[in-house]
């Protein structure tokens, strides 16, 4: 066999492998993001976000972790959206766990498969602002405790995550009481001075 023949066979094998690989289903572009409903509030107020996804495939299930600075925000609530899932998700798979003050896990699934439409709202997340000033990033990623997402064939679904930011609106600083009481006195002195000059 000549060098030319072995090169030709190698190229033929690579072409066959390429044709085989192109016949395999392509990986779907899956996304999950936090979309602000209200992303800024004063201390004691509430910031809220919609958890939105498009998995592009039929899911078996999985979970994601949401993280934030617990010195700025305190977890308030999470509720799945009533319209999420076709067929509806199997609630026995639901995970809604506050693991630590800055880590919340949300998961779902259905052994029969679960689909999402582009821009599907999965649920709503709310936090109470505990800091007087500042901001925090709210991150989202595959769950370290509960696992990532799988399709109906138990294949990994690679998700591109997009988080959000929460901003604290500083409260107005009130004038001290003594200053408020002193303003009329100063005005009176000014008027008294004008009368003396005249």
N, CA, C and O of each residue as an XYZ file, in Angstrom:
792
protein
N       0.855     -1.162      0.000
C       0.000      0.000      0.000
C       0.903      1.227      0.000
O       1.892      1.296      0.730
N       0.541      2.178     -0.826
C       1.339      3.394     -0.927
C       0.866      4.416      0.096
O      -0.199      4.293      0.701
N       1.691      5.408      0.258
C       1.366      6.497      1.175
C       0.106      7.208      0.713
O      -0.696      7.659      1.530
N      -0.065      7.306     -0.596
C      -1.246      7.957     -1.153
C      -2.508      7.186     -0.780
O      -3.517      7.794     -0.426
N      -2.466      5.842     -0.855
C      -3.627      5.017     -0.530
C      -4.020      5.161      0.943
O      -5.207      5.263      1.255
N      -3.045      5.172      1.844
C      -3.373      5.283      3.272
C      -3.939      6.675      3.578
O      -4.822      6.807      4.425
N      -3.446      7.702      2.905
C      -3.985      9.052      3.097
C      -5.420      9.114      2.594
O      -6.286      9.721      3.224
N      -5.663      8.471      1.435
C      -7.009      8.459      0.877
C      -7.973      7.711      1.785
O      -9.108      8.151      1.967
N      -7.547      6.588      2.360
C      -8.401      5.841      3.290
C      -8.657      6.658      4.555
O      -9.775      6.666      5.071
N      -7.633      7.340      5.055
C      -7.798      8.172      6.244
C      -8.801      9.296      6.009
O      -9.644      9.596      6.855
N      -8.680      9.918      4.810
C      -9.638     10.975      4.468
C     -11.046     10.409      4.324
O     -12.016     11.057      4.718
N     -11.167      9.212      3.764
C     -12.479      8.577      3.620
C     -13.094      8.283      4.984
O     -14.291      8.490      5.181
N     -12.295      7.808      5.915
C     -12.791      7.517      7.264
C     -13.218      8.797      7.961
O     -14.241      8.810      8.646
N     -12.458      9.871      7.802
C     -12.820     11.141      8.429
C     -14.112     11.677      7.822
O     -14.942     12.233      8.542
N     -14.301     11.520      6.503
C     -15.530     11.978      5.870
C     -16.716     11.174      6.367
O     -17.779     11.744      6.614
N     -16.566      9.865      6.522
C     -17.642      9.021      7.030
C     -17.984      9.410      8.467
O     -19.159      9.469      8.830
N     -16.971      9.672      9.279
C     -17.187     10.100     10.656
C     -17.904     11.444     10.679
O     -18.790     11.664     11.505
N     -17.524     12.336      9.781
C     -18.191     13.631      9.694
C     -19.654     13.497      9.311
O     -20.504     14.189      9.871
N     -19.967     12.605      8.351
C     -21.353     12.369      7.963
C     -22.136     11.759      9.110
O     -23.288     12.129      9.337
N     -21.524     10.822      9.843
C     -22.177     10.206     10.999
C     -22.462     11.249     12.072
O     -23.559     11.291     12.629
N     -21.476     12.087     12.359
C     -21.643     13.115     13.386
C     -22.709     14.121     12.978
O     -23.447     14.612     13.832
N     -22.805     14.440     11.684
C     -23.818     15.403     11.259
C     -25.216     14.811     11.341
O     -26.191     15.560     11.390
N     -25.345     13.476     11.356
C     -26.648     12.839     11.493
C     -27.114     12.807     12.950
O     -28.298     12.585     13.205
N     -26.203     13.025     13.918
C     -26.580     13.052     15.333
C     -27.338     14.332     15.633
O     -27.084     15.366     15.016
N     -28.272     14.269     16.584
C     -28.982     15.499     16.921
C     -28.017     16.535     17.489
O     -27.145     16.216     18.298
N     -28.189     17.778     17.052
C     -27.317     18.856     17.520
C     -27.694     19.241     18.948
O     -28.858     19.153     19.339
N     -26.711     19.661     19.708
C     -26.970     20.128     21.061
C     -27.811     21.396     20.986
O     -27.556     22.285     20.172
N     -28.804     21.458     21.841
C     -29.697     22.612     21.863
C     -29.093     23.728     22.696
O     -28.395     23.473     23.677
N     -29.361     24.953     22.307
C     -28.896     26.115     23.065
C     -29.904     26.374     24.176
O     -30.993     26.889     23.919
N     -29.551     26.024     25.400
C     -30.437     26.204     26.543
C     -30.018     27.444     27.321
O     -28.830     27.688     27.527
N     -31.009     28.225     27.751
C     -30.718     29.428     28.519
C     -31.623     29.500     29.744
O     -32.753     29.011     29.731
N     -31.100     30.124     30.806
C     -31.893     30.429     31.995
C     -31.384     31.754     32.531
O     -30.178     31.953     32.672
N     -32.303     32.656     32.829
C     -31.882     33.979     33.291
C     -32.852     34.549     34.306
O     -34.003     34.126     34.416
N     -32.340     35.532     35.048
C     -33.151     36.293     35.980
C     -33.503     37.609     35.305
O     -32.613     38.354     34.894
N     -34.783     37.899     35.188
C     -35.252     39.128     34.560
C     -35.890     39.981     35.657
O     -36.810     39.543     36.347
N     -35.383     41.203     35.802
C     -35.840     42.073     36.887
C     -37.300     42.464     36.718
O     -37.723     42.904     35.649
N     -38.052     42.297     37.785
C     -39.395     42.883     37.889
C     -39.231     44.224     38.603
O     -39.751     45.247     38.156
N     -38.496     44.204     39.723
C     -38.097     45.395     40.469
C     -36.677     45.131     40.946
O     -36.471     44.240     41.771
N     -35.677     45.885     40.449
C     -34.286     45.573     40.791
C     -33.638     46.578     41.736
O     -32.437     46.494     41.993
N     -34.426     47.541     42.266
C     -33.869     48.473     43.236
C     -34.944     48.841     44.253
O     -36.121     48.979     43.921
N     -34.508     48.995     45.498
C     -35.423     49.357     46.581
C     -34.606     49.887     47.741
O     -33.411     49.613     47.852
N     -35.265     50.653     48.610
C     -34.625     51.149     49.823
C     -34.600     50.028     50.868
O     -35.265     49.005     50.707
N     -33.844     50.231     51.913
C     -33.758     49.257     53.005
C     -35.171     48.931     53.498
O     -35.970     49.832     53.755
N     -35.465     47.654     53.624
C     -36.788     47.204     54.029
C     -37.723     46.937     52.864
O     -38.764     46.302     53.036
N     -37.361     47.419     51.673
C     -38.168     47.195     50.475
C     -37.888     45.831     49.860
O     -37.097     45.051     50.391
N     -38.543     45.550     48.736
C     -38.435     44.238     48.090
C     -37.961     44.409     46.646
O     -38.439     45.284     45.924
N     -37.014     43.562     46.237
C     -36.623     43.439     44.833
C     -37.106     42.071     44.363
O     -37.093     41.104     45.124
N     -37.539     41.996     43.086
C     -38.084     40.730     42.594
C     -37.643     40.471     41.157
O     -37.350     41.393     40.396
N     -37.607     39.186     40.815
C     -37.096     38.741     39.516
C     -37.927     37.574     39.012
O     -38.412     36.757     39.796
N     -38.088     37.502     37.697
C     -38.690     36.330     37.055
C     -37.547     35.399     36.652
O     -36.526     35.850     36.133
N     -37.720     34.116     36.890
C     -36.775     33.109     36.431
C     -37.308     32.626     35.089
O     -38.364     31.997     35.018
N     -36.556     32.931     34.011
C     -37.015     32.691     32.646
C     -36.066     31.706     31.970
O     -34.853     31.778     32.166
N     -36.620     30.775     31.165
C     -35.761     29.777     30.520
C     -36.284     29.392     29.142
O     -37.458     29.565     28.814
N     -35.362     28.865     28.361
C     -35.671     28.209     27.098
C     -34.668     27.072     26.980
O     -33.491     27.299     26.697
N     -35.137     25.847     27.198
C     -34.212     24.720     27.178
C     -34.017     24.137     25.787
O     -33.031     23.438     25.553
N     -34.924     24.405     24.862
C     -34.738     23.956     23.484
C     -34.794     22.454     23.301
O     -34.477     21.960     22.219
N     -35.189     21.710     24.328
C     -35.287     20.261     24.242
C     -36.275     19.788     25.295
O     -36.672     20.558     26.170
N     -36.672     18.527     25.213
C     -37.562     17.967     26.240
C     -36.693     17.578     27.429
O     -35.732     16.822     27.295
N     -37.049     18.107     28.586
C     -36.259     17.876     29.805
C     -36.769     16.704     30.613
O     -37.965     16.415     30.642
N     -35.832     16.034     31.269
C     -36.165     15.099     32.334
C     -36.245     15.900     33.632
O     -37.157     15.717     34.439
N     -35.259     16.802     33.818
C     -35.271     17.685     34.985
C     -33.880     18.134     35.354
O     -32.917     17.867     34.636
N     -33.776     18.823     36.485
C     -32.511     19.325     36.986
C     -32.741     20.461     37.948
O     -33.876     20.749     38.327
N     -31.650     21.112     38.348
C     -31.763     22.192     39.338
C     -30.680     23.242     39.101
O     -29.649     22.976     38.483
N     -30.951     24.441     39.612
C     -30.007     25.555     39.528
C     -29.876     26.198     40.901
O     -30.805     26.169     41.708
N     -28.697     26.782     41.156
C     -28.441     27.517     42.392
C     -28.468     29.014     42.099
O     -27.901     29.469     41.106
N     -29.130     29.774     42.967
C     -29.152     31.229     42.899
C     -28.338     31.730     44.087
O     -28.573     31.309     45.220
N     -27.370     32.636     43.836
C     -26.498     33.143     44.902
C     -26.528     34.665     44.929
O     -26.756     35.308     43.905
N     -26.293     35.245     46.128
C     -26.275     36.694     46.312
C     -25.536     37.022     47.594
O     -25.212     36.128     48.377
N     -25.267     38.303     47.813
C     -24.598     38.774     49.028
C     -25.645     38.906     50.128
O     -26.511     39.778     50.064
N     -25.564     38.044     51.133
C     -26.561     38.035     52.200
C     -26.448     39.241     53.131
O     -27.315     39.439     53.982
N     -25.385     40.060     52.987
C     -25.291     41.297     53.758
C     -26.148     42.398     53.126
O     -26.406     43.424     53.756
N     -26.591     42.183     51.873
C     -27.389     43.178     51.154
C     -28.853     42.736     51.033
O     -29.764     43.549     51.187
N     -29.072     41.453     50.759
C     -30.423     40.921     50.540
C     -30.707     39.738     51.451
O     -29.802     39.009     51.856
N     -31.983     39.565     51.762
C     -32.453     38.392     52.505
C     -33.517     37.706     51.649
O     -34.408     38.366     51.114
N     -33.423     36.383     51.523
C     -34.404     35.632     50.728
C     -35.799     35.855     51.307
O     -35.994     35.764     52.519
N     -36.765     36.147     50.442
C     -38.152     36.348     50.880
C     -39.050     35.206     50.400
O     -39.740     34.577     51.202
N     -39.041     34.933     49.069
C     -39.942     33.886     48.563
C     -39.564     33.450     47.148
O     -38.874     34.158     46.415
N     -40.043     32.258     46.795
C     -40.004     31.767     45.419
C     -41.313     31.029     45.181
O     -41.774     30.276     46.040
N     -41.908     31.244     44.020
C     -43.119     30.517     43.633
C     -43.016     30.151     42.162
O     -42.679     30.991     41.327
N     -43.310     28.884     41.846
C     -43.343     28.475     40.444
C     -44.489     29.189     39.746
O     -45.540     29.412     40.347
N     -44.293     29.552     38.473
C     -45.329     30.182     37.677
C     -46.392     29.141     37.334
O     -46.072     28.002     36.991
N     -47.656     29.542     37.430
C     -48.768     28.613     37.194
C     -48.747     28.037     35.780
O     -49.207     26.913     35.576
N     -48.227     28.774     34.799
C     -48.221     28.302     33.414
C     -46.978     27.538     33.008
O     -46.790     27.257     31.824
N     -46.123     27.193     33.963
C     -44.850     26.559     33.618
C     -45.020     25.072     33.336
O     -45.573     24.327     34.145
N     -44.529     24.659     32.165
C     -44.407     23.245     31.837
C     -45.524     22.688     30.987
O     -46.700     22.904     31.279
N     -45.160     21.961     29.922
C     -46.100     21.218     29.093
C     -45.499     19.839     28.897
O     -44.477     19.754     28.215
N     -46.034     18.759     29.427
C     -47.121     18.788     30.397
C     -46.655     19.474     31.679
O     -45.475     19.794     31.822
N     -47.578     19.698     32.606
C     -47.164     20.347     33.854
C     -46.052     19.563     34.542
O     -45.974     18.340     34.435
N     -45.196     20.290     35.247
C     -44.111     19.622     35.961
C     -44.701     18.707     37.026
O     -45.797     18.955     37.529
N     -43.984     17.667     37.363
C     -44.379     16.751     38.433
C     -43.898     17.376     39.738
O     -42.693     17.443     39.979
N     -44.810     17.831     40.576
C     -44.431     18.570     41.789
C     -43.644     17.728     42.783
O     -43.041     18.279     43.705
N     -43.634     16.406     42.621
C     -42.802     15.586     43.525
C     -41.321     15.787     43.230
O     -40.473     15.437     44.050
N     -40.999     16.352     42.058
C     -39.614     16.656     41.704
C     -39.174     18.045     42.177
O     -37.984     18.357     42.150
N     -40.120     18.876     42.608
C     -39.805     20.268     42.947
C     -38.774     20.378     44.056
O     -38.857     19.700     45.081
N     -37.798     21.250     43.825
C     -36.799     21.608     44.831
C     -36.878     23.113     45.006
O     -36.681     23.856     44.045
N     -37.162     23.571     46.204
C     -37.103     24.989     46.549
C     -36.472     25.036     47.934
O     -37.168     24.989     48.949
N     -35.155     25.127     47.963
C     -34.427     25.006     49.228
C     -33.490     26.190     49.449
O     -32.629     26.487     48.620
N     -33.677     26.856     50.583
C     -32.734     27.876     51.016
C     -31.637     27.135     51.780
O     -31.829     26.741     52.930
N     -30.480     26.949     51.125
C     -29.399     26.166     51.731
C     -28.636     26.962     52.774
O     -28.331     26.448     53.850
N     -28.325     28.215     52.461
C     -27.644     29.124     53.390
C     -28.233     30.505     53.132
O     -28.972     30.666     52.161
N     -27.938     31.518     53.965
C     -28.507     32.839     53.727
C     -28.216     33.442     52.348
O     -28.943     34.348     51.939
N     -27.212     33.001     51.622
C     -26.915     33.537     50.294
C     -27.000     32.503     49.188
O     -26.428     32.711     48.118
N     -27.708     31.375     49.413
C     -27.763     30.292     48.427
C     -29.135     29.623     48.450
O     -29.543     29.035     49.451
N     -29.841     29.728     47.315
C     -31.164     29.121     47.159
C     -31.124     28.196     45.952
O     -30.585     28.565     44.908
N     -31.692     26.990     46.081
C     -31.753     26.042     44.964
C     -33.182     25.889     44.486
O     -34.116     25.823     45.284
N     -33.341     25.834     43.162
C     -34.651     25.591     42.559
C     -34.492     24.494     41.511
O     -33.606     24.559     40.659
N     -35.362     23.483     41.586
C     -35.293     22.375     40.644
C     -36.675     21.859     40.308
O     -37.642     22.126     41.022
N     -36.763     21.108     39.202
C     -38.050     20.607     38.731
C     -37.798     19.494     37.734
O     -36.670     19.298     37.281
N     -38.855     18.760     37.392
C     -38.724     17.706     36.401
C     -40.024     16.962     36.186
O     -41.050     17.273     36.791
N     -39.956     15.957     35.296
C     -41.083     15.100     34.996
C     -40.523     13.909     34.232
O     -39.866     14.095     33.207
N     -40.767     12.678     34.709
C     -40.261     11.494     34.025
C     -40.840     11.359     32.616
O     -40.236     10.710     31.762
N     -41.996     11.961     32.366
C     -42.600     11.904     31.042
C     -42.047     12.951     30.097
O     -42.389     12.962     28.914
N     -41.188     13.840     30.607
C     -40.618     14.902     29.795
C     -41.321     16.219     30.049
O     -42.513     16.253     30.355
N     -40.587     17.282     29.921
C     -41.086     18.621     30.211
C     -40.513     19.566     29.166
O     -39.304     19.571     28.937
N     -41.356     20.359     28.536
C     -40.866     21.300     27.533
C     -41.089     22.732     28.003
O     -41.976     23.009     28.810
N     -40.271     23.628     27.483
C     -40.447     25.056     27.741
C     -40.540     25.761     26.402
O     -39.971     25.312     25.407
N     -41.259     26.860     26.390
C     -41.332     27.680     25.191
C     -40.290     28.786     25.328
O     -39.893     29.101     26.449
N     -39.835     29.383     24.237
C     -38.858     30.472     24.363
C     -39.386     31.583     25.282
O     -40.507     32.064     25.110
N     -38.575     31.975     26.244
C     -38.971     33.014     27.184
C     -39.944     32.546     28.249
O     -40.622     33.364     28.870
N     -40.023     31.244     28.469
C     -40.950     30.668     29.455
C     -40.597     31.146     30.867
O     -39.451     31.017     31.297
N     -41.564     31.688     31.575
C     -41.357     32.071     32.973
C     -41.535     30.832     33.829
O     -42.603     30.220     33.841
N     -40.474     30.465     34.551
C     -40.526     29.295     35.418
C     -41.083     29.644     36.791
O     -41.809     28.857     37.397
N     -40.736     30.833     37.274
C     -41.189     31.225     38.602
C     -40.762     32.639     38.934
O     -40.171     33.342     38.115
N     -41.079     33.043     40.167
C     -40.812     34.398     40.628
C     -40.065     34.345     41.956
O     -40.444     33.612     42.870
N     -38.992     35.139     42.044
C     -38.085     35.158     43.181
C     -38.089     36.553     43.794
O     -38.012     37.544     43.069
N     -38.179     36.644     45.141
C     -38.203     37.950     45.804
C     -37.228     37.975     46.976
O     -37.023     36.972     47.660
N     -36.632     39.149     47.188
C     -35.693     39.379     48.283
C     -36.084     40.651     49.020
O     -36.624     41.583     48.425
N     -35.805     40.682     50.326
C     -35.954     41.901     51.118
C     -34.593     42.569     51.207
O     -33.596     41.901     51.484
N     -34.533     43.878     50.977
C     -33.282     44.635     51.068
C     -32.977     44.863     52.552
O     -33.791     45.435     53.278
N     -31.801     44.414     52.994
C     -31.418     44.556     54.405
C     -30.337     45.607     54.620
O     -30.139     46.054     55.750
N     -29.642     46.006     53.582
C     -28.555     46.985     53.701
C     -29.093     48.400     53.499
O     -30.122     48.598     52.854
N     -28.387     49.374     54.056
C     -28.766     50.780     53.895
C     -28.267     51.337     52.565
O     -28.811     52.316     52.056
N     -27.231     50.713     52.004
C     -26.680     51.149     50.717
C     -25.915     50.000     50.089
O     -25.603     49.010     50.751
N     -25.612     50.143     48.787
C     -24.814     49.139     48.093
C     -25.575     48.442     46.993
O     -26.646     48.885     46.578
N     -25.011     47.345     46.525
C     -25.595     46.543     45.450
C     -25.033     45.135     45.555
O     -24.026     44.911     46.227
N     -25.674     44.204     44.903
C     -25.162     42.837     44.848
C     -25.528     42.206     43.509
O     -26.604     42.451     42.965
N     -24.622     41.396     42.992
C     -24.931     40.572     41.836
C     -25.721     39.372     42.337
O     -25.464     38.852     43.423
N     -26.675     38.945     41.540
C     -27.432     37.734     41.837
C     -27.062     36.743     40.743
O     -27.444     36.905     39.584
N     -26.314     35.717     41.129
C     -25.816     34.747     40.156
C     -26.717     33.530     40.065
O     -27.519     33.261     40.959
N     -26.571     32.800     38.968
C     -27.317     31.558     38.777
C     -26.410     30.583     38.038
O     -25.693     30.965     37.113
N     -26.448     29.309     38.458
C     -25.570     28.284     37.875
C     -26.160     26.902     38.143
O     -27.121     26.764     38.900
N     -25.572     25.873     37.511
C     -25.984     24.493     37.804
C     -25.901     24.254     39.301
O     -24.985     24.741     39.963
N     -26.855     23.505     39.836
C     -26.876     23.239     41.271
C     -25.753     22.285     41.671
O     -25.578     21.223     41.074
N     -25.001     22.683     42.685
C     -23.928     21.834     43.197
C     -24.487     20.669     44.004
O     -23.906     19.583     44.009
N     -25.606     20.884     44.681
C     -26.195     19.841     45.528
C     -27.137     18.925     44.758
O     -27.076     17.706     44.919
N     -28.004     19.487     43.926
C     -29.073     18.728     43.283
C     -28.742     18.279     41.874
O     -29.469     17.457     41.316
N     -27.678     18.782     41.280
C     -27.298     18.359     39.934
C     -27.793     19.301     38.859
O     -28.664     20.138     39.100
N     -27.233     19.159     37.674
C     -27.572     20.017     36.544
C     -28.785     19.454     35.800
O     -29.466     18.562     36.307
N     -29.053     19.970     34.612
C     -30.232     19.565     33.847
C     -29.904     18.440     32.875
O     -28.806     18.370     32.323
N     -30.902     17.545     32.677
C     -30.795     16.407     31.771
C     -31.982     16.421     30.822
O     -33.078     16.849     31.186
N     -31.750     15.942     29.586
C     -32.873     15.824     28.659
C     -33.562     14.481     28.873
O     -33.161     13.704     29.739
N     -34.593     14.212     28.087
C     -35.396     13.001     28.259
C     -34.582     11.737     28.023
O     -34.962     10.664     28.492
N     -33.456     11.846     27.297
C     -32.573     10.697     27.058
C     -31.454     10.615     28.087
O     -30.482      9.884     27.900
N     -31.598     11.377     29.186
C     -30.620     11.418     30.280
C     -29.260     11.967     29.827
O     -28.230     11.646     30.421
N     -29.261     12.793     28.780
C     -28.050     13.452     28.320
C     -27.954     14.830     28.986
O     -28.971     15.470     29.253
N     -26.735     15.273     29.248
C     -26.529     16.585     29.856
C     -27.082     17.687     28.970
O     -26.927     17.653     27.750
N     -27.730     18.671     29.596
C     -28.159     19.873     28.899
C     -27.251     20.993     29.393
O     -27.240     21.318     30.580
N     -26.499     21.572     28.483
C     -25.587     22.663     28.832
C     -26.384     23.963     28.802
O     -26.904     24.358     27.759
N     -26.474     24.623     29.955
C     -27.285     25.825     30.087
C     -26.383     27.051     30.179
O     -25.395     27.043     30.913
N     -26.718     28.091     29.444
C     -26.056     29.388     29.564
C     -26.901     30.224     30.525
O     -28.069     30.504     30.258
N     -26.301     30.614     31.634
C     -27.017     31.342     32.684
C     -26.706     32.840     32.624
O     -25.585     33.238     32.308
N     -27.714     33.662     32.931
C     -27.549     35.102     33.030
C     -28.190     35.570     34.324
O     -29.393     35.403     34.528
N     -27.378     36.157     35.198
C     -27.875     36.646     36.478
C     -28.413     38.057     36.382
O     -28.761     38.532     35.301
N     -28.477     38.720     37.520
C     -29.018     40.078     37.587
C     -28.277     40.849     38.676
O     -27.361     40.323     39.308
N     -28.681     42.093     38.887
C     -28.101     42.936     39.925
C     -29.232     43.569     40.724
O     -30.261     43.947     40.165
N     -29.036     43.680     42.027
C     -29.974     44.395     42.898
C     -29.247     45.606     43.462
O     -28.105     45.495     43.908
N     -29.906     46.766     43.445
C     -29.312     48.006     43.924
C     -30.141     48.564     45.077
O     -31.369     48.619     45.010
N     -29.450     48.974     46.125
C     -30.113     49.577     47.276
C     -30.247     51.074     47.021
O     -29.267     51.743     46.693
N     -31.452     51.593     47.172
C     -31.685     53.033     47.058
C     -31.437     53.633     48.435
O     -32.164     53.322     49.378
N     -30.425     54.488     48.570
C     -30.153     55.060     49.897
C     -31.340     55.890     50.378
O     -31.964     56.616     49.604
N     -31.638     55.768     51.666
C     -32.721     56.558     52.257
C     -32.260     57.996     52.397
O     -31.073     58.258     52.591
N     -33.204     58.936     52.299
C     -32.883     60.352     52.499
C     -32.443     60.550     53.944
O     -33.051     60.006     54.865
N     -31.391     61.325     54.134
C     -30.885     61.575     55.482
C     -31.702     62.715     56.088
O     -31.673     63.830     55.567
N     -32.433     62.459     57.184
C     -33.245     63.518     57.772
C     -32.375     64.563     58.460
O     -31.314     64.248     59.000
N     -32.844     65.829     58.434
C     -32.130     66.885     59.142
C     -32.305     66.666     60.639
O     -33.397     66.313     61.086
N     -31.261     66.867     61.409
C     -31.406     66.721     62.853
C     -32.425     67.732     63.375
O     -32.560     68.828     62.832
N     -33.131     67.356     64.422
C     -34.183     68.190     64.997
C     -33.710     69.573     65.392
O     -34.449     70.544     65.228
N     -32.495     69.689     65.909
C     -31.980     70.994     66.352
C     -31.860     71.957     65.181
O     -32.127     73.148     65.341
N     -31.461     71.469     63.998
C     -31.328     72.318     62.823
C     -32.701     72.814     62.403
O     -32.852     73.984     62.053
N     -33.703     71.947     62.433
C     -35.058     72.328     62.039
C     -35.583     73.412     62.980
O     -36.242     74.351     62.532
N     -35.299     73.294     64.269
C     -35.759     74.293     65.228
C     -34.994     75.606     65.094
O     -35.537     76.672     65.386
N     -33.752     75.539     64.660
C     -32.931     76.724     64.564
C     -33.265     77.577     63.331
O     -33.034     78.786     63.352
N     -33.799     76.985     62.269
C     -34.102     77.729     61.049
C     -35.071     78.892     61.300
O     -34.789     79.991     60.825
N     -36.195     78.724     62.017
C     -37.074     79.872     62.264
C     -36.385     80.973     63.094
O     -36.619     82.164     62.886
N     -35.538     80.549     64.031
C     -34.824     81.536     64.848
C     -33.883     82.367     63.980
O     -33.798     83.583     64.148
N     -33.191     81.732     63.070
C     -32.292     82.457     62.171
C     -33.081     83.402     61.263
O     -32.643     84.521     60.998
N     -34.226     82.959     60.796
C     -35.068     83.820     59.967
C     -35.528     85.033     60.772
O     -35.559     86.150     60.254
N     -35.881     84.818     62.024
C     -36.297     85.918     62.890
C     -35.183     86.909     63.112
O     -35.415     88.118     63.095
N     -33.961     86.414     63.322
C     -32.814     87.300     63.498
C     -32.571     88.130     62.245
O     -32.240     89.312     62.339
N     -32.728     87.536     61.097
C     -32.535     88.243     59.837
C     -33.556     89.356     59.681
O     -33.214     90.452     59.238
N     -34.786     89.091     60.033
C     -35.826     90.116     59.924
C     -35.572     91.244     60.935
O     -35.777     92.418     60.629
N     -35.120     90.869     62.152
C     -34.823     91.853     63.183
C     -33.694     92.775     62.732
O     -33.739     93.977     62.993
N     -32.699     92.236     62.070
C     -31.561     93.005     61.584
C     -31.991     94.011     60.517
O     -31.510     95.144     60.496
N     -32.902     93.591     59.628
C     -33.377     94.470     58.578
C     -34.114     95.688     59.185
O     -33.981     96.818     58.717
N     -34.890     95.406     60.238
C     -35.646     96.502     60.857
C     -34.692     97.513     61.500
O     -34.923     98.720     61.426
N     -33.608     97.013     62.139
C     -32.645     97.908     62.792
C     -31.914     98.758     61.767
O     -31.622     99.926     62.022
N     -31.619     98.184     60.616
C     -30.887     98.902     59.573
C     -31.760    100.005     58.967
O     -31.246    101.023     58.503
N     -33.050     99.803     58.975
C     -33.930    100.788     58.361
C     -34.222    101.926     59.226
O     -34.954    102.831     58.829
